[in-house]
Amino acid sequence: MQPHGGPAPKISLPNIKYVVAVASGKGGVGKSTVAANLALALARSGAKVGLMDADIYGPSVPIMFGVPCPIDQQTTPLPLERYGIKLMSMGFVVPPERAVIWRGPMVDRALRQFLTELPWGTLDYLIMDLPPGTGDAQLTLSQHAPLTGAVIVTTPQDVSLVDARKGLAMFSEVRVPILGIVENMSYFVGDDGKRYEIFRHGGGKKLAGLAGVPFLGDIPIDPRVAECGDGGEPMVARYPDSPVSKAYAALVNTVREQLEAIGGAELPEVQM
């Protein structure tokens, strides 16, 4: 219990250099795919990386990394390791056919346990895949986890951009620095090597300009992304030389630049 109903203190993670939330205002924009492949691209660059699936109700990390669930915690300690990344997800401990029917305080407790009771070891980056929207999980992590900053994922369509603004507003209100915006499913690269803008293009960059935050880059659409996610082998691991994987390699650089720029300090307030 906190005295006088005051806020809980920030969780201390002294062995983790950067804690990065990957968020979106709505589902269906590929946020979990971005989080997983960003984590893989960071690991491929030589960093020590963890990926925490903070979507208690709809975890996707087990499927994306090919982990049969639930796991036997007596024989398989958590966090798991796949492709050189330490992984934790509610999906590891709850059968996939069982619904998690929890109120906010239980979600809060589970996320705190993920952060404080697991041996993450020494990491350069802990990537947190947040659920879509601005609910309990987002508030718990924004207010109590030592977030270095947040990456907002959107797609070019106007409906996604509207919801992305909500995510920007939430992080701004709880004083979490916005590292920038990523436009996912931004364009398609054909067999002829040409770029085709199927769902329009440039909305993410425009929103970043309006909000006064960095634009981190755009990720092309590729049917193999879904194939890899469903097959338990993320795109960056299976097709490292694809345009998508090269886009993630570039994203790693821009994310690093923003993390180094803020140096643990807050970025300018978002203009909404």
Secondary structure, DSSP 8 states (H G I E B T S, - for coil): --GGG--------TTEEEEEEEE-SSSSS-HHHHHHHHHHHHHHTT--EEEEE--SSS--HHHHTT--SS--TTTS-SSEEETTEEEEEGGGTS-TTS-----HHHHHHHHHHHHHSS---SEEEEEEE--SSSSHHHHHHHHHS---EEEEEE-SSHHHHHHHHHHHHHHHHTT--EEEEEE-S--EE-TTS-EE-TT-S-HHHHHHHHHT--EEEE--B-HHHHHHHHHT--HHHH-TTSHHHHHHHHHHHHHHHHHHHHTTS-------
